Amino acid sequence: MSGDLCPCGSGKEEKVCCGPIVEGEAPARTPEELMRARYCAHCRRSYAFLVESIHPAHRRGVTEAGIAEWARHVQWTGLQILAAAPGESEDEGQVSFAANYTISGIPRTMREDAAFRREEGKWFYVDGKVYGPEPFQHTTPKAGRNDSCPCGSGKKYKKCCGR
C-alpha cells in the first residue's frame, strides 16, 4: 500500500485515502468515502471489511467466504462516482456509481444506486439498486468448448465468450 494510488480513482495515495478506512484505522466520514473504501476492499480482496461495512440489519447470510466465491473471477478495473446525495435525514445518504470490471478478459460495467445509513457515528452500506448485469457467477457446471455459449448468443462457447 505504500505509495500506490488508491484503486477508488481519487488520485490520492491509498495510504491517505481508502487504506485507513479499510484497515479500520479511520472511519468513513461520508457515504461516498465508504463507497470508495468498499470498492477498494473489493480490489484488495479485503472481504472482512466488506462484511463489517454492511449495516448489521442487512448482513444476514453475508460471509467473507461467500463474497470470495462470488468475486473469484472478477477483476475490478475502475470506479466512477456519478452522484452523491443526502438522504431524508443527516444519517442517510445515497451514492450512484459505475464500477468497471472484467471477467475472463471481457470488460463490463455495473451501475448501482447505493443507500447508506449512519448509526452511532459509523456509516454502513444498506442496500442498492443494480442496473445491468451483476458480475456473473457460475451456478451450474461451466460450458464446454462445443456447448452453446451461456451468454445467450446462440453461438458455440468456443466461438463466443470462450475465446
Secondary structure, 3 states (H helix, E strand, C coil): CCCCECCCCCCCEHHHCCHHHHCCCCCCCCHHHHHHHHHHHHHHCCHHHHHHCECHHHCCCCCHHHHHHHHCCEEEEEEEEEEEEECCCCCEEEEEEEEEEEECCEEEEEEEEEEEEEECCEEEEEEEEEECCCCCCCCCCCCCCCCECCCCCCCEHHHCCCC
